[in-house]
Amino acid sequence: MRSQSRANPGRWFNVTPSKKRKTPRLTIAAGLANLAASSARFALTVRAARFQPSQLDHLIEEASASGKILGVRIPLVDEDEEPWLAPPSRRQPPPAIGGPPPSAITVVQADQIYIPRHALPPSLIARLIRLAAFQNPEFYAAQAMRRSTHDKPRIISCAELTSHHVALPRGCLNAVLDLLASLGITVTIEDCRFSGEAIPLAFTGSLRSDQESAITALLPHDTGVLAATTAFGKTILVPTFLRA
């Protein structure tokens, strides 16, 4: 189709007519096809077998026993319905242990703490794993500053599940003993640690009073952490420990 220019009446140019919109018939046909496919998927969903509550509980117990479900103490959020009823520590009470616990158990103390799990209920295994799990502060710091949380796990778990044992860091021994004692479980500790070999060593230096206090506080314990400021002399304490 030819049209005359308003700015230059003597100039003509071609005008291509716009394409017509699709007829509603095609749109209705496509909609009916999608509806038929959706109906088929819905019919398949209806015919699928439903999980019974007992089956779902069994799957949850298996996942908890294999360490696929890990729960940690998460602080309460501001949107709680009744925050005034929260304890001062902002921690919810731990869930109850389901299933009868064993009357006695042997805990092996080696490079880690090994607890046999064949006789433990899944809820108790989850509680033991929770003792060695904590929230990663780097994840929440990055999340609060709207930075990427890629490769930053939200929960750091130091527990390991072997085929027959739950392995925890040796620093969790007291917490494990307290937990088992609260359930009325008699604990026998089997010490399989390697004592090492004696090294002839003599320390000829002298310690300050604060260093002597640190040595006195740490020597009665098998495991511990010495947290001190810079220039405290933590390196000097190592030969003193070895001599003792």
URURMO-V442460 format. One record per residue. RES is the residue in three letters. PHI is phi in whole degrees, -180 to 180 (NA if undefined). BURIAL is + if it has 16 or more other ideal C-beta (glycine too) atoms within 10 Angstrom, else -. D_LAST is the distance of its C-alpha to the last C-alpha in Angstrom with 2 decimals. Layout:
res = {RES/RES}
phi = {PHI/PHI}
burial = {BURIAL/BURIAL}
d_last = {D_LAST/D_LAST}
This chain:
res = {MET/ARG/SER/GLN/SER/ARG/ALA/ASN/PRO/GLY/ARG/TRP/PHE/ASN/VAL/THR/PRO/SER/LYS/LYS/ARG/LYS/THR/PRO/ARG/LEU/THR/ILE/ALA/ALA/GLY/LEU/ALA/ASN/LEU/ALA/ALA/SER/SER/ALA/ARG/PHE/ALA/LEU/THR/VAL/ARG/ALA/ALA/ARG/PHE/GLN/PRO/SER/GLN/LEU/ASP/HIS/LEU/ILE/GLU/GLU/ALA/SER/ALA/SER/GLY/LYS/ILE/LEU/GLY/VAL/ARG/ILE/PRO/LEU/VAL/ASP/GLU/ASP/GLU/GLU/PRO/TRP/LEU/ALA/PRO/PRO/SER/ARG/ARG/GLN/PRO/PRO/PRO/ALA/ILE/GLY/GLY/PRO/PRO/PRO/SER/ALA/ILE/THR/VAL/VAL/GLN/ALA/ASP/GLN/ILE/TYR/ILE/PRO/ARG/HIS/ALA/LEU/PRO/PRO/SER/LEU/ILE/ALA/ARG/LEU/ILE/ARG/LEU/ALA/ALA/PHE/GLN/ASN/PRO/GLU/PHE/TYR/ALA/ALA/GLN/ALA/MET/ARG/ARG/SER/THR/HIS/ASP/LYS/PRO/ARG/ILE/ILE/SER/CYS/ALA/GLU/LEU/THR/SER/HIS/HIS/VAL/ALA/LEU/PRO/ARG/GLY/CYS/LEU/ASN/ALA/VAL/LEU/ASP/LEU/LEU/ALA/SER/LEU/GLY/ILE/THR/VAL/THR/ILE/GLU/ASP/CYS/ARG/PHE/SER/GLY/GLU/ALA/ILE/PRO/LEU/ALA/PHE/THR/GLY/SER/LEU/ARG/SER/ASP/GLN/GLU/SER/ALA/ILE/THR/ALA/LEU/LEU/PRO/HIS/ASP/THR/GLY/VAL/LEU/ALA/ALA/THR/THR/ALA/PHE/GLY/LYS/THR/ILE/LEU/VAL/PRO/THR/PHE/LEU/ARG/ALA}
phi = {NA/-99/-139/-92/-74/-72/-68/-129/-61/-85/-108/-116/-145/-87/-121/-91/-65/-70/-72/-74/-72/-63/-69/-58/-62/-66/-63/-65/-64/-64/-64/-66/-66/-64/-65/-67/-67/-65/-64/-66/-65/-66/-65/-65/-66/-67/-76/-67/-72/-93/-78/-85/-56/-66/-67/-67/-63/-66/-66/-66/-64/-64/-67/-68/-67/-88/82/-83/-119/-129/-114/-128/-76/-107/-64/-68/-100/-73/-88/-63/-68/-130/-69/-72/-91/-73/-67/-60/-78/62/-118/-79/-64/-66/-66/-70/-81/-94/93/-74/-79/-70/-77/-146/-152/-109/-103/-95/-108/-135/-66/-138/-98/-110/-117/-65/-115/-71/-106/-94/-68/-59/-66/-71/-62/-65/-66/-66/-64/-66/-63/-107/-121/-150/-77/-81/-66/-67/-64/-72/-66/-67/-67/-68/-94/59/-99/-69/-103/-64/64/-123/-66/-73/-125/-105/-114/-99/-89/-130/-113/-92/-67/-130/-137/-105/-103/-125/-61/-65/-69/-91/-62/-64/-65/-65/-63/-65/-65/-68/-67/-66/-96/75/-97/-79/-111/-116/-96/-105/-86/-116/-76/-91/-76/83/-118/-70/-118/-66/-145/-135/-105/-100/-85/-128/-103/-77/-67/-69/-70/-63/-65/-66/-63/-65/-78/-92/-61/-69/-109/-79/-128/176/-129/-101/-108/-143/-76/-64/71/-73/99/-67/-66/-67/-73/-63/-64/-67/-65/-65/-68/-73}
burial = {-/-/-/-/-/-/-/-/-/-/-/-/-/-/-/-/-/-/-/-/-/-/-/-/-/-/-/-/-/-/-/-/-/-/-/-/-/-/-/-/-/-/-/-/-/-/-/-/-/-/-/-/-/-/-/-/-/-/-/-/+/-/-/+/+/-/+/-/-/-/-/-/-/-/-/-/-/-/-/-/-/-/-/-/-/-/-/-/-/-/-/-/-/-/-/-/+/-/-/-/+/+/-/-/+/-/+/+/+/-/-/+/+/+/+/-/+/-/-/+/+/+/+/+/+/+/+/+/+/+/+/+/+/-/-/-/-/-/-/-/-/-/-/-/-/-/-/-/-/-/-/+/-/-/-/-/-/-/+/-/+/-/-/-/+/+/+/+/-/-/-/+/+/-/-/+/-/-/+/+/-/-/-/-/+/-/-/-/-/-/-/-/-/-/-/-/-/-/-/-/-/-/-/-/-/-/-/-/-/-/+/-/-/+/-/-/-/+/-/-/-/-/-/-/-/-/-/-/-/-/-/-/-/-/-/-/+/-/-/+/-/-/-/-}
d_last = {104.40/105.63/105.17/106.53/104.22/104.83/103.88/106.19/109.01/110.19/106.91/106.11/102.82/101.69/99.75/97.79/97.84/94.48/93.47/94.21/91.41/90.71/92.93/91.45/92.43/89.69/87.12/88.17/88.03/84.45/83.47/84.98/83.11/79.77/80.71/81.48/78.13/76.31/78.27/77.23/73.55/73.95/75.68/72.83/70.36/72.52/72.73/68.94/67.26/65.35/61.87/61.74/59.04/57.55/57.34/55.66/53.07/52.37/51.86/49.48/47.43/47.27/46.24/43.53/42.18/42.09/40.24/43.32/43.40/40.47/40.66/38.46/38.85/41.37/42.29/45.82/48.48/51.10/53.88/52.79/55.71/54.04/51.00/51.31/50.24/46.91/43.73/41.98/39.20/41.97/40.57/42.81/41.82/40.64/43.36/43.71/42.43/45.48/45.79/44.34/40.55/39.21/38.31/35.01/32.85/29.88/27.31/25.37/21.91/21.33/21.40/23.46/24.77/27.92/30.55/33.75/36.72/39.70/40.14/39.26/42.12/42.37/41.86/38.48/37.45/38.52/36.46/33.31/34.06/34.69/31.14/29.98/33.00/33.62/36.36/36.14/36.57/37.98/40.78/41.90/41.65/43.89/46.18/46.63/47.58/49.99/48.15/47.85/45.30/45.68/42.53/40.66/39.98/40.60/37.89/34.55/33.47/30.10/31.26/32.59/35.24/35.35/38.21/36.65/33.58/32.53/29.34/27.39/24.20/21.07/21.02/24.31/23.06/23.56/26.92/27.98/27.22/29.12/32.02/32.39/32.12/34.85/37.09/36.56/34.78/32.53/29.37/27.53/24.29/23.91/20.45/21.17/18.09/17.03/13.58/13.92/13.59/11.02/11.38/11.72/10.09/10.41/10.46/13.63/14.37/14.51/13.97/16.89/17.31/17.47/14.24/12.55/14.45/13.34/9.58/10.72/13.03/11.07/8.03/10.79/12.41/12.45/14.61/15.54/17.04/16.37/19.88/20.44/23.36/24.01/22.58/19.80/17.26/15.55/15.14/13.28/10.57/9.94/8.51/6.20/5.10/5.45/3.79/0.00}
